[in-house]
Amino acid sequence: MLIKEGESNTITIITYGQEVFDVSGAGDTSIACLTLAMASGQCLVRSVKFINIAAGIVFSKHGIAAVLVEEILNSRNSDLFDL
């Protein structure tokens, strides 16, 4: 994901590639997790790292599915975010 700050500053947030089964619900998950992270006082960069992890988990499931806290904590991407 890319974050645009100001006129010239662009921050790239990386994630690990993985097999994608279904993208249904990934946008909803991203918005919900962004709202949660920002409401919890996280900066935008940490919030986007968090939603990358959550959306990646949703991608790996079939159909519309919830992301569990345990799945985020156990994600191989969790090293991208200081949990």
BAFI-3210 file (N, C-alpha, C; in Angstrom, 3 decimals, decimal comma, padded with zeros to 6 digits):
// residues 83
n [1|2|3|4|5|6|7|8|9|10|11|12|13|14|15|16|17|18|19|20|21|22|23|24|25|26|27|28|29|30|31|32|33|34|35|36|37|38|39|40|41|42|43|44|45|46|47|48|49|50|51|52|53|54|55|56|57|58|59|60|61|62|63|64|65|66|67|68|69|70|71|72|73|74|75|76|77|78|79|80|81|82|83]
n.u [000,845|000,374|001,111|000,316|001,766|001,536|002,899|005,057|005,952|005,916|005,030|005,815|004,210|005,075|004,209|004,077|004,019|001,369|-000,748|-003,801|-007,148|-009,729|-011,058|-013,227|-014,743|-012,376|-011,960|-013,873|-012,884|-010,428|-011,197|-012,578|-010,520|-008,690|-010,182|-010,431|-007,695|-006,892|-008,729|-007,799|-005,596|-003,331|-000,715|-000,915|000,789|001,385|-001,221|-001,895|-000,087|-001,176|-003,721|-002,897|-001,967|-004,352|-006,056|-004,623|-004,984|-007,734|-007,785|-006,811|-008,843|-011,904|-014,727|-016,738|-015,320|-014,492|-011,748|-009,687|-008,294|-006,242|-005,370|-004,168|-002,110|-000,623|000,168|002,388|003,148|003,204|005,574|005,928|004,641|004,678|003,492]
n.v [-001,167|002,300|005,342|008,666|011,549|014,891|017,065|015,766|013,467|010,041|006,985|003,608|000,677|-002,506|-005,976|-009,532|-011,819|-014,075|-016,970|-016,297|-016,776|-015,662|-012,471|-011,324|-009,199|-008,061|-005,316|-004,246|-005,309|-003,975|-001,255|-001,410|-002,264|-000,184|001,899|000,924|000,846|003,558|004,816|003,769|005,219|004,856|005,718|006,685|005,119|002,785|001,890|001,253|-000,821|-002,678|-003,107|-004,271|-006,764|-007,889|-007,857|-009,557|-011,972|-012,324|-012,600|-015,164|-016,851|-018,592|-017,086|-014,666|-013,705|-013,474|-011,895|-013,134|-012,162|-013,838|-014,883|-012,677|-012,138|-014,473|-014,380|-014,663|-012,254|-010,575|-009,537|-007,210|-005,362|-003,885|-005,706]
n.w [000,000|-000,532|001,077|001,009|001,990|002,383|-000,179|-001,481|-000,142|-000,106|001,239|001,221|002,059|002,715|002,108|002,545|-000,184|-000,944|-001,392|-002,931|-002,258|-002,240|-002,633|-001,524|000,778|001,663|001,371|003,120|005,501|005,580|005,880|008,326|010,056|009,748|010,863|013,506|014,313|014,020|015,748|018,071|018,506|016,928|014,628|011,139|009,488|011,046|011,312|008,649|008,198|009,934|008,731|006,359|007,216|008,261|005,980|004,305|005,612|005,263|002,486|002,233|002,856|002,030|000,583|002,394|005,369|008,861|010,593|013,051|016,222|017,102|014,685|013,506|015,331|015,019|012,421|009,648|008,705|010,841|011,783|010,449|011,832|014,946|017,196]
ca.u [000,000|001,088|000,555|000,766|001,794|001,978|003,089|006,058|006,351|005,142|005,539|005,385|004,068|005,213|003,643|004,584|003,120|000,750|-001,789|-005,080|-008,301|-010,942|-010,886|-014,500|-014,684|-011,080|-012,124|-014,583|-011,925|-009,435|-011,800|-012,862|-009,253|-008,150|-010,968|-010,026|-006,329|-006,848|-009,485|-006,961|-004,493|-002,170|-000,421|-001,393|001,693|001,125|-002,584|-001,869|000,583|-002,169|-004,752|-002,250|-001,966|-005,736|-006,558|-003,930|-005,648|-009,026|-007,499|-006,498|-010,057|-012,937|-015,941|-016,626|-014,943|-013,944|-010,349|-009,585|-007,093|-005,210|-004,828|-003,279|-000,919|000,135|000,459|003,810|003,381|003,145|006,845|005,845|003,895|005,138|002,362]
ca.v [000,000|003,572|006,437|009,953|012,591|016,159|017,211|014,914|012,308|008,822|005,869|002,309|-000,340|-003,810|-007,177|-010,743|-012,464|-015,316|-017,449|-015,624|-017,614|-014,884|-011,103|-010,845|-008,694|-007,482|-003,864|-004,016|-005,608|-002,900|-000,048|-001,679|-002,307|001,176|002,640|000,420|001,270|005,016|005,131|003,339|006,169|004,500|006,603|006,155|004,079|001,557|001,469|000,611|-002,105|-003,537|-003,535|-005,186|-008,087|-008,377|-008,110|-010,747|-013,135|-012,463|-013,120|-016,588|-017,598|-018,673|-016,347|-013,561|-014,284|-012,566|-012,076|-013,271|-011,579|-014,882|-015,001|-011,529|-012,341|-015,618|-014,175|-014,543|-010,847|-009,762|-008,859|-005,901|-004,498|-004,137|-006,096]
ca.w [000,000|-000,546|001,867|000,488|003,013|001,831|-001,621|-002,124|000,646|-000,318|002,032|000,719|003,096|002,049|002,706|001,911|-001,131|-000,495|-002,290|-002,715|-002,575|-002,436|-002,151|-000,971|002,141|002,018|001,510|004,382|006,570|005,608|006,460|009,737|010,792|009,750|011,858|014,817|014,620|014,183|016,967|019,193|018,638|016,121|013,508|009,872|008,988|011,820|010,979|007,333|008,381|010,572|007,771|005,407|007,833|008,332|004,624|003,826|006,208|004,587|001,141|002,279|003,203|001,000|000,914|003,350|006,662|009,870|010,986|014,496|016,828|017,110|013,326|013,296|016,160|014,507|011,006|009,296|008,412|012,054|012,007|009,819|012,748|016,318|018,022]
c.u [000,888|000,354|001,146|000,644|002,340|002,141|003,999|006,407|005,392|005,813|004,958|005,362|004,077|004,410|004,266|003,546|002,565|-000,300|-003,108|-006,198|-009,509|-010,711|-012,180|-014,313|-013,380|-011,169|-012,832|-013,668|-010,910|-009,991|-012,070|-011,579|-008,574|-008,866|-010,562|-008,656|-006,249|-007,589|-008,714|-005,725|-003,251|-001,963|-000,869|-000,514|001,449|-000,259|-002,620|-001,138|-000,390|-003,220|-004,159|-002,256|-003,377|-006,289|-005,892|-004,546|-006,983|-008,833|-007,328|-007,703|-011,025|-014,168|-015,676|-016,393|-014,398|-012,466|-010,314|-008,282|-005,943|-004,565|-003,858|-001,987|-000,032|000,531|001,955|004,155|003,461|004,473|006,886|005,204|004,309|003,947|002,858]
c.v [001,228|004,585|007,717|010,980|013,869|016,119|016,139|013,636|011,142|007,693|004,583|001,327|-001,695|-004,883|-008,368|-011,284|-013,756|-015,736|-016,787|-016,558|-016,765|-013,486|-010,520|-010,396|-008,031|-005,966|-003,499|-004,252|-004,480|-001,647|-000,239|-001,652|-000,947|002,017|002,227|000,946|002,774|005,447|004,735|004,217|005,828|005,527|005,922|005,007|002,761|001,007|000,744|-000,725|-003,118|-004,020|-004,434|-006,612|-008,673|-008,711|-009,352|-012,021|-013,386|-013,028|-014,632|-017,461|-017,616|-017,918|-015,217|-014,148|-013,210|-012,888|-012,114|-012,659|-012,586|-015,042|-013,861|-011,728|-013,460|-015,476|-014,090|-013,112|-009,992|-009,076|-007,495|-004,873|-004,849|-004,458|-006,339]
c.w [000,000|000,314|001,321|001,596|002,398|000,327|-002,216|-001,373|000,412|000,446|001,464|001,875|002,388|002,780|001,995|000,944|-000,547|-001,501|-001,925|-003,151|-002,956|-001,871|-001,587|000,471|002,524|002,195|002,798|005,575|006,707|006,263|007,946|010,572|010,833|010,807|013,269|015,215|014,875|015,454|018,217|019,364|017,842|015,004|012,206|009,359|009,730|011,509|009,644|007,400|008,979|009,569|006,689|005,947|007,810|006,948|004,026|004,370|005,519|003,182|001,146|002,616|002,029|001,465|001,892|004,725|007,579|010,103|012,506|015,002|016,799|015,737|013,032|014,073|015,643|013,044|010,768|008,931|009,668|012,379|011,328|010,738|014,159|017,209|019,389]
res [m|l|i|k|e|g|e|s|n|t|i|t|i|i|t|y|g|q|e|v|f|d|v|s|g|a|g|d|t|s|i|a|c|l|t|l|a|m|a|s|g|q|c|l|v|r|s|v|k|f|i|n|i|a|a|g|i|v|f|s|k|h|g|i|a|a|v|l|v|e|e|i|l|n|s|r|n|s|d|l|f|d|l]
***
